[in-house]
């Protein structure tokens, strides 16, 4: 009895025994209390983890910024993040982003904001929701969750590193994740009220540490310009960002046995986005096949240059192993959890 009691205490402190997952499906504190009262729980349901235990270790995280002053987009992003906050994923259970967030419609509180379309950046219901999906995907990858379905954006987005984003479209494209661990994990979302967003995946144990990187296979400048109707003096609506073709991979170090897992997880292709210019002297239309000097000529009289369209972070990040992003310790106190809303409990959808 004493040996079992000590073993339970070791598990509670995060020290793994000979079998690295033995007993990890039950709460150590509950096991100890049961043993003290002369009972031996037989199944995981007999000894569930407490809220405190579910938040003991951060398995993966993601941090990004958003334009909080853009109220329609912020409304959509914050609404999606709120619906995800506090969600608990049971062992082996699958999380479907579209099932949790639901259809993006006016009746459900979503607003029109910028979205990515074949034409470039246009207006659509639910613009901004993809940033929440991207944050969840990035945190899940670092946490070691299994990514069952994920789709990259048409164009590269700037709020996460290339290859960490995830675009969603209700009824067409989803983000689906599975918890591979013998214990439940919890999704946490928080905001600092000033455009800072923080996603975490937490659990009672941390069994691994993941680093991510991408390698550029090819990158080409944009050769497309879309002219819009002019309504203000600034001619530039959006930069024509270059295309990116990347190889994605991660390196995962497991806590038990010092085992390292290196895996290539696929290739992503981001198209070059069109330059979107407002010129009163040119009718709205789209031109393709333009050279860089030709585009620079269209920018004459402004402070913009074709070189400005390059991604400033790619040269610094490419080929480097990237750790998960999190606020600095001093700034962490400024983030407050978003208020979760109750979700129905099913076998496939995580419950609160």
Secondary structure per residue as TSV (DSSP state, phi and psi in degrees):
chain	resnum	aa	ss	phi	psi
A	1	X	-	360.0	-41.4
A	2	X	H	-64.1	-39.3
A	3	X	H	-63.4	-41.9
A	4	X	H	-63.8	-41.1
A	5	X	H	-61.6	-45.8
A	6	X	H	-65.2	-40.6
A	7	X	H	-60.6	-39.4
A	8	X	H	-65.1	-39.0
A	9	X	H	-64.3	-38.7
A	10	X	H	-62.4	-41.7
A	11	X	H	-63.6	-41.0
A	12	X	H	-61.5	-29.8
A	13	X	T	-87.4	1.9
A	14	X	T	87.5	9.1
A	15	X	-	-90.0	124.8
A	16	X	-	-88.0	142.0
A	17	X	-	-88.6	-168.3
A	18	X	S	-57.3	-45.6
A	19	X	S	-88.3	110.4
A	20	X	T	-63.0	-20.9
A	21	X	T	-115.9	7.2
A	22	X	T	-63.6	125.1
A	23	X	T	78.0	1.8
A	24	X	T	-78.5	-1.8
A	25	X	T	-90.9	3.2
A	26	X	S	-135.2	153.7
A	27	X	-	-69.5	122.6
A	28	X	H	-59.1	-41.7
A	29	X	H	-62.6	-43.1
A	30	X	H	-63.9	-40.4
A	31	X	H	-61.4	-44.7
A	32	X	H	-63.0	-45.7
A	33	X	H	-62.9	-37.5
A	34	X	H	-65.0	-41.9
A	35	X	H	-64.8	-38.3
A	36	X	H	-64.4	-28.3
A	37	X	T	-98.0	9.2
A	38	X	T	81.4	19.6
A	39	X	-	-117.9	148.8
A	40	X	-	-121.8	104.9
A	41	X	-	-60.2	136.5
A	42	X	-	-98.2	-25.7
A	43	X	S	-134.8	161.7
A	44	X	G	-58.7	-35.8
A	45	X	G	-65.8	-18.9
A	46	X	G	-76.7	-18.9
A	47	X	S	-139.4	71.0
A	48	X	-	-71.2	156.4
A	49	X	-	-77.9	144.7
A	50	X	-	-82.2	167.0
A	51	X	H	-58.8	-38.9
A	52	X	H	-62.7	-43.3
A	53	X	H	-65.9	-35.6
A	54	X	H	-66.7	-19.9
A	55	X	T	-105.3	11.6
A	56	X	S	-65.2	-41.2
A	57	X	E	-129.3	136.4
A	58	X	E	-87.1	113.2
A	59	X	E	-84.4	-33.2
A	60	X	E	-160.3	154.5
A	61	X	E	-150.9	164.7
A	62	X	E	-152.6	141.1
A	63	X	E	-133.0	140.1
A	64	X	E	-154.0	172.6
A	65	X	E	-117.0	153.7
A	66	X	-	-142.1	161.2
A	67	X	-	-79.3	88.0
A	68	X	T	-63.2	-23.2
A	69	X	T	-77.5	-15.3
A	70	X	-	-84.0	86.5
A	71	X	H	-61.8	-41.4
A	72	X	H	-59.7	-46.8
A	73	X	H	-67.7	-42.0
A	74	X	H	-62.3	-38.7
A	75	X	H	-57.8	-46.0
A	76	X	H	-67.3	-44.2
A	77	X	H	-63.9	-47.3
A	78	X	H	-67.7	-34.9
A	79	X	H	-64.1	-44.7
A	80	X	H	-64.1	-43.0
A	81	X	H	-63.8	-37.0
A	82	X	H	-64.1	-41.8
A	83	X	H	-66.7	-25.5
A	84	X	H	-85.2	-24.6
A	85	X	T	-64.1	129.0
A	86	X	T	86.2	0.0
A	87	X	-	-69.7	132.1
A	88	X	E	-110.6	128.7
A	89	X	E	-107.6	115.1
A	90	X	-	-71.5	161.0
A	91	X	T	-54.6	127.5
A	92	X	T	79.6	-5.6
A	93	X	-	-80.0	156.3
A	94	X	E	-110.1	137.9
A	95	X	E	-106.7	122.2
A	96	X	E	-106.7	117.9
A	97	X	H	-58.7	-44.4
A	98	X	H	-67.3	-32.9
A	99	X	H	-68.1	-40.7
A	100	X	H	-70.8	-47.0
A	101	X	H	-79.9	-33.8
A	102	X	-	81.4	179.7
A	103	X	-	-66.3	137.3
A	104	X	-	-87.2	107.0
A	105	X	-	-145.4	162.3
A	106	X	G	-62.3	-38.9
A	107	X	G	-64.5	-21.2
A	108	X	G	-101.0	12.0
A	109	X	T	93.1	6.4
A	110	X	-	-91.4	149.8
A	111	X	-	-119.7	167.5
A	112	X	E	-77.7	132.9
A	113	X	E	-155.7	176.3
A	114	X	E	-63.8	133.4
A	115	X	E	-132.1	164.6
A	116	X	E	-92.8	125.5
A	117	X	E	-129.0	172.4
A	118	X	T	-58.0	-26.0
A	119	X	T	-82.6	-13.1
A	120	X	E	129.9	-134.8
A	121	X	E	-99.6	118.7
A	122	X	E	-131.7	-178.0
A	123	X	E	-93.5	142.6
A	124	X	E	-163.0	155.3
A	125	X	E	-66.5	128.7
A	126	X	T	92.3	8.8
A	127	X	T	-55.3	130.6
A	128	X	T	110.5	-22.2
A	129	X	H	-62.6	-32.6
A	130	X	H	-63.4	-25.2
A	131	X	H	-67.6	-37.9
A	132	X	H	-64.4	-40.7
A	133	X	H	-64.3	-39.8
A	134	X	H	-66.0	-41.2
A	135	X	H	-63.4	-42.5
A	136	X	H	-64.3	-42.4
A	137	X	H	-62.8	-44.7
A	138	X	H	-63.1	-46.0
A	139	X	H	-62.8	-38.8
A	140	X	H	-67.4	-40.0
A	141	X	H	-62.4	-44.8
A	142	X	H	-67.3	-29.1
A	143	X	H	-79.6	-9.7
A	144	X	T	87.1	13.4
A	145	X	-	-72.4	154.2
A	146	X	E	-83.6	124.8
A	147	X	E	-92.9	108.9
A	148	X	E	-85.9	-39.5
A	149	X	E	-143.7	133.0
A	150	X	-	-160.4	140.1
A	151	X	-	-127.4	130.2
A	152	X	-	-74.9	160.7
A	153	X	-	-69.8	160.7
A	154	X	S	-64.2	-44.9
A	155	X	S	-112.9	154.8
A	156	X	-	-68.1	133.5
A	157	X	-	-98.8	154.4
A	158	X	S	-93.7	-10.8
A	159	X	S	-84.1	-9.0
A	160	X	S	-139.1	163.2
A	161	X	-	-63.9	149.7
A	162	X	T	-51.8	134.8
A	163	X	T	92.8	-11.0
A	164	X	S	-99.9	-9.1
A	165	X	-	-76.4	165.5
A	166	X	-	-150.9	121.6
A	167	X	-	-96.9	145.6
A	168	X	-	-132.3	149.5
A	169	X	B	-148.9	114.6
A	170	X	T	-56.0	126.4
A	171	X	T	86.1	-8.3
A	172	X	T	-127.5	-52.0
A	173	X	B	-127.4	129.7
A	174	X	-	-126.7	164.7
A	175	X	-	-115.2	116.5
A	176	X	E	-123.3	130.8
A	177	X	E	-127.8	148.0
A	178	X	E	-124.7	137.4
A	179	X	-	-83.1	111.3
A	180	X	-	-86.2	-4.7
A	181	X	S	-86.1	158.5
A	182	X	S	-78.2	-0.7
A	183	X	S	-123.6	158.4
A	184	X	-	-74.0	156.9
A	185	X	E	-127.7	157.8
A	186	X	E	-126.3	139.9
A	187	X	E	-91.4	132.3
A	188	X	E	-125.2	137.6
A	189	X	E	-128.5	141.9
A	190	X	E	-147.0	155.0
A	191	X	E	-136.4	150.1
A	192	X	-	-97.2	6.4
A	193	X	S	76.2	0.2
A	194	X	S	-129.3	32.7
A	195	X	S	90.8	8.0
A	196	X	E	-99.9	130.5
A	197	X	E	-126.1	139.5
A	198	X	E	-138.4	122.9
A	199	X	E	-113.7	140.5
A	200	X	E	-134.7	152.3
A	201	X	E	-118.0	117.4
A	202	X	E	-119.4	162.4
A	203	X	E	-164.2	175.9
A	204	X	S	-74.2	-19.3
A	205	X	-	-137.6	151.8
A	206	X	-	-118.2	111.5
A	207	X	-	-101.2	-9.3
A	208	X	E	-153.1	164.0
A	209	X	E	-132.9	126.9
A	210	X	E	-115.4	138.3
A	211	X	E	-119.5	148.5
A	212	X	E	-126.4	150.1
A	213	X	E	-154.0	162.5
A	214	X	E	-130.6	150.7
A	215	X	E	-123.7	133.4
A	216	X	E	-80.2	123.3
A	217	X	E	-87.8	-41.0
A	218	X	E	-159.6	145.4
A	219	X	-	-143.5	128.4
A	220	X	-	-128.2	142.3
A	221	X	-	-70.4	157.2
A	222	X	-	-70.1	139.7
A	223	X	-	-119.3	17.8
A	224	X	-	-120.6	138.0
A	225	X	E	-128.4	127.6
A	226	X	E	-110.2	119.2
A	227	X	E	-91.0	132.7
A	228	X	E	-115.4	167.5
A	229	X	-	-70.8	134.4
A	230	X	-	-80.4	133.5
A	231	X	-	-136.8	0.8
A	232	X	S	-153.6	174.0
A	233	X	S	-74.7	-26.4
A	234	X	-	-76.4	117.8
A	235	X	-	-77.8	-18.5
A	236	X	E	-92.0	118.7
A	237	X	E	-92.8	-48.5
A	238	X	E	-145.7	143.0
A	239	X	-	-67.0	150.7
A	240	X	-	-88.8	91.9
A	241	X	-	-73.1	149.0
A	242	X	-	-70.8	161.9
A	243	X	-	-75.9	157.7
A	244	X	E	-138.9	129.6
A	245	X	E	-119.6	114.7
A	246	X	E	-126.1	156.7
A	247	X	E	-105.0	129.3
A	248	X	E	-105.0	143.0
A	249	X	E	-156.3	158.6
A	250	X	E	-135.0	159.2
A	251	X	E	-125.5	121.7
A	252	X	E	-122.4	125.3
A	253	X	E	-105.4	119.0
A	254	X	E	-86.9	144.1
A	255	X	S	-67.3	-33.7
A	256	X	S	-96.0	127.9
A	257	X	T	78.9	-1.6
A	258	X	T	63.0	25.0
A	259	X	-	-73.6	133.9
A	260	X	E	-111.4	132.9
A	261	X	E	-117.3	119.1
A	262	X	E	-113.2	129.9
A	263	X	E	-143.6	135.6
A	264	X	E	-84.5	129.6
A	265	X	E	-116.2	25.0
A	266	X	E	110.9	176.0
A	267	X	E	-120.1	143.2
A	268	X	E	-116.7	144.1
A	269	X	E	-122.3	120.0
A	270	X	E	-107.2	127.9
A	271	X	-	-72.4	157.8
A	272	X	-	-72.2	130.4
A	273	X	-	-82.7	149.5
A	274	X	-	-75.0	144.1
A	275	X	E	-63.7	134.2
A	276	X	E	-117.5	109.8
A	277	X	E	-117.8	144.6
A	278	X	E	-108.2	106.6
A	279	X	-	-124.4	117.8
A	280	X	T	-67.3	-18.6
A	281	X	T	-93.2	0.0
A	282	X	S	-128.3	128.8
A	283	X	-	-65.6	147.2
A	284	X	S	-55.7	122.5
A	285	X	E	-169.2	174.9
A	286	X	E	-124.4	130.5
A	287	X	E	-113.4	139.0
A	288	X	-	-125.4	164.2
A	289	X	S	76.0	21.5
A	290	X	-	-82.1	144.1
A	291	X	-	-81.6	165.8
A	292	X	H	-63.0	-41.7
A	293	X	H	-61.3	-35.8
A	294	X	H	-66.4	-40.2
A	295	X	H	-68.0	-39.8
A	296	X	H	-61.0	-35.2
A	297	X	H	-64.6	-36.1
A	298	X	H	-68.4	-19.4
A	299	X	T	-94.8	2.8
A	300	X	T	-58.2	141.9
A	301	X	T	88.1	-1.2
A	302	X	S	-118.4	174.3
A	303	X	S	-91.3	3.7
A	304	X	-	-88.2	147.0
A	305	X	-	-130.2	154.1
A	306	X	G	-62.5	-29.8
A	307	X	G	-64.9	-23.4
A	308	X	G	-65.9	-16.7
A	309	X	G	-76.7	-14.0
A	310	X	S	-64.4	148.1
A	311	X	-	-75.9	117.1
A	312	X	T	-68.7	-24.3
A	313	X	T	-85.6	-23.1
A	314	X	H	-62.1	-44.6
A	315	X	H	-62.2	-30.2
A	316	X	H	-81.4	-31.5
A	317	X	H	-95.4	-34.8
A	318	X	T	-54.7	130.1
A	319	X	T	77.3	-0.7
A	320	X	S	-94.3	146.1
A	321	X	-	-77.2	125.2
A	322	X	B	-105.1	123.3
A	323	X	-	-78.8	167.1
A	324	X	-	-63.8	148.3
A	325	X	-	-91.8	141.3
A	326	X	-	-152.5	153.4
A	327	X	-	-63.4	151.6
A	328	X	-	-60.8	148.9
A	329	X	H	-50.0	-40.6
A	330	X	H	-67.5	-30.7
A	331	X	H	-87.0	-17.8
A	332	X	H	-60.2	-33.1
A	333	X	T	-65.9	-18.7
A	334	X	T	-83.0	-9.0
A	335	X	-	-91.7	133.2
A	336	X	E	-121.1	139.2
A	337	X	E	-60.2	144.7
A	338	X	-	-79.1	146.0
A	339	X	-	-71.9	117.6
A	340	X	-	-75.7	155.8
A	341	X	-	-113.9	144.7
A	342	X	-	-64.6	133.1
A	343	X	-	-111.5	150.1
A	344	X	-	-68.9	146.3
A	345	X	-	-95.5	125.6
A	346	X	-	-135.4	178.1
A	347	X	S	-71.2	-28.2
A	348	X	S	-101.7	-32.2
A	349	X	S	-93.5	133.9
A	350	X	-	-62.1	153.1
A	351	X	B	-118.7	157.4
A	352	X	-	-104.5	360.0
